[in-house]
Structures are given as C-alpha cells and as structure tokens.
C-alpha cells in the first residue's frame, strides 16, 4: 500500500470515528437533558424560567 493510500485510509477512519464521537456526545447531552427535566420539581416551572431545548444534528 502506497503512503498516499495509507494516509487516505487513516483519514477515512478518523472521520468515521469523529462522527461516532459526536453522535455519542449528542446522545449523552440528550440524556442529561431528560434527567434535568425529570428532576425539575412542580414549583420550578412556576418561576418563569422556560425550558430551553437544543437540537443537535
């Protein structure tokens, strides 16, 4: 395998790994958001602080 082919192979692997890391981080943040919503008490919503949702694509 030529050095150029090896470099391209490493580049593709790094891109795939980066994609999966970002996807996993997005899922972790979504889970944290769900936990925080569940932990909000019934009185917390009456203080006028709206829930802010962030969608990551």
MDTraj code that builds the backbone (N, CA, C; nanometers):
import mdtraj as md
import numpy as np

residues = "UNK UNK UNK UNK UNK UNK UNK UNK UNK UNK UNK UNK UNK UNK UNK UNK UNK UNK UNK UNK UNK UNK UNK UNK UNK UNK UNK UNK UNK UNK UNK UNK UNK UNK UNK UNK UNK UNK UNK UNK UNK UNK UNK UNK UNK UNK UNK UNK UNK UNK UNK UNK UNK UNK UNK UNK UNK".split()
xyz = np.array([
    [0.0847, -0.1168, 0.0000],
    [0.0000, 0.0000, 0.0000],
    [0.0894, 0.1232, 0.0000],
    [0.0566, 0.2164, -0.0884],
    [0.1387, 0.3373, -0.1005],
    [0.1138, 0.4301, 0.0190],
    [0.2071, 0.5214, 0.0434],
    [0.1879, 0.6165, 0.1540],
    [0.0608, 0.7011, 0.1365],
    [0.0271, 0.7343, 0.0131],
    [-0.0940, 0.8135, -0.0129],
    [-0.2203, 0.7339, 0.0207],
    [-0.2199, 0.6061, -0.0143],
    [-0.3344, 0.5204, 0.0170],
    [-0.3486, 0.5015, 0.1685],
    [-0.2361, 0.4843, 0.2337],
    [-0.2375, 0.4681, 0.3788],
    [-0.2895, 0.5952, 0.4461],
    [-0.2462, 0.7101, 0.3969],
    [-0.2919, 0.8379, 0.4525],
    [-0.4429, 0.8548, 0.4320],
    [-0.4928, 0.8182, 0.3151],
    [-0.6360, 0.8281, 0.2868],
    [-0.7151, 0.7327, 0.3771],
    [-0.6624, 0.6149, 0.3983],
    [-0.7272, 0.5163, 0.4862],
    [-0.7363, 0.5690, 0.6294],
    [-0.6299, 0.6285, 0.6782],
    [-0.6275, 0.6857, 0.8133],
    [-0.7257, 0.8022, 0.8227],
    [-0.7306, 0.8840, 0.7178],
    [-0.8219, 0.9980, 0.7150],
    [-0.9670, 0.9516, 0.7235],
    [-1.0037, 0.8503, 0.6457],
    [-1.1411, 0.7984, 0.6487],
    [-1.1751, 0.7412, 0.7858],
    [-1.0814, 0.6678, 0.8444],
    [-1.1049, 0.6095, 0.9769],
    [-1.1244, 0.7193, 1.0816],
    [-1.0454, 0.8242, 1.0744],
    [-1.0577, 0.9352, 1.1694],
    [-1.1909, 1.0066, 1.1522],
    [-1.2355, 1.0237, 1.0285],
    [-1.3643, 1.0889, 1.0037],
    [-1.4788, 1.0051, 1.0600],
    [-1.4732, 0.8749, 1.0390],
    [-1.5783, 0.7867, 1.0912],
    [-1.5788, 0.7890, 1.2437],
    [-1.4611, 0.7848, 1.3025],
    [-1.4515, 0.7881, 1.4487],
    [-1.5051, 0.9202, 1.5024],
    [-1.4716, 1.0307, 1.4373],
    [-1.5207, 1.1617, 1.4786],
    [-1.6720, 1.1693, 1.4723],
    [-1.7295, 1.1145, 1.3667],
    [-1.8753, 1.1129, 1.3527],
    [-1.9394, 1.0385, 1.4686],
    [-1.8857, 0.9231, 1.5014],
    [-1.9436, 0.8425, 1.6093],
    [-1.9249, 0.9094, 1.7454],
    [-1.8138, 0.9785, 1.7646],
    [-1.7927, 1.0508, 1.8905],
    [-1.8933, 1.1642, 1.9061],
    [-1.9169, 1.2381, 1.7987],
    [-2.0135, 1.3484, 1.8040],
    [-2.1540, 1.2935, 1.8270],
    [-2.1863, 1.1840, 1.7614],
    [-2.3184, 1.1229, 1.7788],
    [-2.3366, 1.0761, 1.9234],
    [-2.2355, 1.0133, 1.9795],
    [-2.2435, 0.9661, 2.1182],
    [-2.2551, 1.0840, 2.2148],
    [-2.1800, 1.1900, 2.1921],
    [-2.1876, 1.3080, 2.2784],
    [-2.3270, 1.3691, 2.2712],
    [-2.3859, 1.3703, 2.1531],
    [-2.5213, 1.4224, 2.1357],
    [-2.6211, 1.3406, 2.2166],
    [-2.6069, 1.2090, 2.2144],
    [-2.6971, 1.1224, 2.2903],
    [-2.6792, 1.1417, 2.4412],
    [-2.5556, 1.1609, 2.4847],
    [-2.5301, 1.1850, 2.6270],
    [-2.5948, 1.3164, 2.6692],
    [-2.5802, 1.4215, 2.5888],
    [-2.6412, 1.5500, 2.6220],
    [-2.7934, 1.5403, 2.6243],
    [-2.8504, 1.4646, 2.5329],
    [-2.9958, 1.4445, 2.5325],
    [-3.0394, 1.3732, 2.6597],
    [-2.9636, 1.2729, 2.7018],
    [-2.9964, 1.2003, 2.8245],
    [-2.9859, 1.2915, 2.9459],
    [-2.8858, 1.3748, 2.9506],
    [-2.8713, 1.4700, 3.0617],
    [-2.9891, 1.5658, 3.0636],
    [-3.0325, 1.6098, 2.9467],
    [-3.1484, 1.6982, 2.9387],
    [-3.2738, 1.6321, 2.9940],
    [-3.2925, 1.5052, 2.9613],
    [-3.4089, 1.4314, 3.0122],
    [-3.4018, 1.4207, 3.1648],
    [-3.2848, 1.3902, 3.2167],
    [-3.2693, 1.3789, 3.3618],
    [-3.2997, 1.5123, 3.4286],
    [-3.2476, 1.6205, 3.3732],
    [-3.2718, 1.7516, 3.4327],
    [-3.4195, 1.7887, 3.4292],
    [-3.4882, 1.7539, 3.3218],
    [-3.6320, 1.7797, 3.3147],
    [-3.7064, 1.6980, 3.4201],
    [-3.6651, 1.5737, 3.4384],
    [-3.7299, 1.4882, 3.5380],
    [-3.7054, 1.5396, 3.6801],
    [-3.5894, 1.5978, 3.7045],
    [-3.5549, 1.6454, 3.8377],
    [-3.6200, 1.7787, 3.8710],
    [-3.6713, 1.8474, 3.7700],
    [-3.7397, 1.9737, 3.7979],
    [-3.8636, 1.9446, 3.8806],
    [-3.8791, 2.0168, 3.9876],
    [-3.9977, 1.9998, 4.0708],
    [-4.1157, 2.0739, 4.0095],
    [-4.2359, 2.0480, 4.0582],
    [-4.3540, 2.1159, 4.0046],
    [-4.3495, 2.2674, 4.0289],
    [-4.2802, 2.3113, 4.1330],
    [-4.2713, 2.4545, 4.1613],
    [-4.1697, 2.5248, 4.0726],
    [-4.0751, 2.4500, 4.0165],
    [-3.9704, 2.5108, 3.9335],
    [-4.0283, 2.5767, 3.8086],
    [-4.1324, 2.5197, 3.7522],
    [-4.1899, 2.5739, 3.6301],
    [-4.2661, 2.7027, 3.6531],
    [-4.3059, 2.7300, 3.7754],
    [-4.3838, 2.8493, 3.8061],
    [-4.2964, 2.9720, 3.8268],
    [-4.1661, 2.9574, 3.8258],
    [-4.0769, 3.0705, 3.8475],
    [-4.0542, 3.1499, 3.7205],
    [-4.1095, 3.1067, 3.6105],
    [-4.0970, 3.1817, 3.4866],
    [-3.9727, 3.1490, 3.4055],
    [-3.9012, 3.0451, 3.4428],
    [-3.7827, 3.0077, 3.3653],
    [-3.8232, 2.9020, 3.2624],
    [-3.8262, 2.9397, 3.1354],
    [-3.8699, 2.8445, 3.0334],
    [-3.7635, 2.7370, 3.0086],
    [-3.8086, 2.6228, 2.9590],
    [-3.7171, 2.5155, 2.9227],
    [-3.6563, 2.5499, 2.7871],
    [-3.5268, 2.5428, 2.7788],
    [-3.4576, 2.5687, 2.6532],
    [-3.4126, 2.4346, 2.5966],
    [-3.4527, 2.4059, 2.4750],
    [-3.4141, 2.2807, 2.4092],
    [-3.3153, 2.3121, 2.2996],
    [-3.2105, 2.2332, 2.2918],
    [-3.1102, 2.2494, 2.1880],
    [-3.1069, 2.1216, 2.1070],
    [-3.1373, 2.1313, 1.9781],
    [-3.1331, 2.0162, 1.8892],
    [-2.9988, 2.0136, 1.8182],
    [-2.9324, 1.8997, 1.8255],
    [-2.8029, 1.8817, 1.7607],
    [-2.8199, 1.7855, 1.6466],
    [-2.7790, 1.8268, 1.5289],
    [-2.7907, 1.7401, 1.4117],
    [-2.6544, 1.7054, 1.3596],
])
top = md.Topology()
chain = top.add_chain()
for i, resn in enumerate(residues, 1):
    res = top.add_residue(resn, chain, resSeq=i)
    for name in ("N", "CA", "C"):
        top.add_atom(name, md.element.get_by_symbol(name[0]), res)
traj = md.Trajectory(xyz[None], top)
